Amino acid sequence: MHLADPPARRRLSAALDSLAVTFRGMTAHPDESNCDCHWGSPEELRLLKTPDVVLEPDLLRRTWRAIDWTDHAAVLRRILPQFANALVSGRADPLFGLEEAGFSFARARWQQWPDDQAGPVREFLHAWWAYSLTDPDAAVPAYQVFAMCAEASGTLRPWLADWETRTGCLSDRRLAEAAAEWEYVLLGDSLPWRVGRYEHDEEELRAELVAWLLGHAAPRLRESGASADLRHRIRLLGLTDEDRWTDPHWPGHRY
């Protein structure tokens, strides 16, 4: 993928190039196997054991979504350059939400890889996140990229910290879009994406996200001109039980 000009695009382009160089020539484990009926054919499996062959989109999707690889890390390293490009261009085609792609990264335990491999993955995630917040041509909504990065890393902190430093008009618009997308589920006391790893504490993540929306995002939404209705719905996250439901600005959500 070739991106040009603005800094976030240049950074993302460089990150994608770095993935291509870092993971060039990698393959799935020679003894890797999977179910002919549920995953794919022996011929398709041989492609994963052949370096640098471009996979058909459907095969790529089945590969990153599969949860039963013996060595998921090796499989992810094999497909990562192509997978990352598919993610950025909005062609990853998850069945439910983009957090599924984050599950794939988390299953591979990429943060435990050698530094010369984990570093380019980390930089790709941060570059893509920055791009989603600051480039009007970003193909994937920022709130989807956020969920993906949160699931890939198991934490919200670095992604929220990045958002705090990006306060331009477009980043503020992305914040309003995310708040509008998330408020219904958050007001129902759930996290607005599925958590795929048992060690990722859903309630803890939700509490951290709510605290950030109330503390950092609320004044920013007000200053950026977000609707009063949306701002009230975020305010209601600070109330609990009957105080929330009986508030005159309760939107009437039913769960």
ABEGO torsion letter per residue (X at the ends): XBBBGBAAAAAAAAAAAAAAAAABGBBBBAABBBBAAAAEBAAAAAAAABBGBBBBAAAAAAAAABAABABAAAAAAAAAAAAAAAAAAGAAGBABBAAAAAAAAAAAGAAABBAAAAAAAAAAAAAAAAAAAABAABABBAAAAAAAAAAAAGBAAAAAAAAAABABAAAAAAAAAAAAAAAAAAAAGBBABBBABAABBAAAAAAAAAAAAAAAAAAAAAAAGBBAAAAAAAAAAABBEAAAAABAABAGBBX
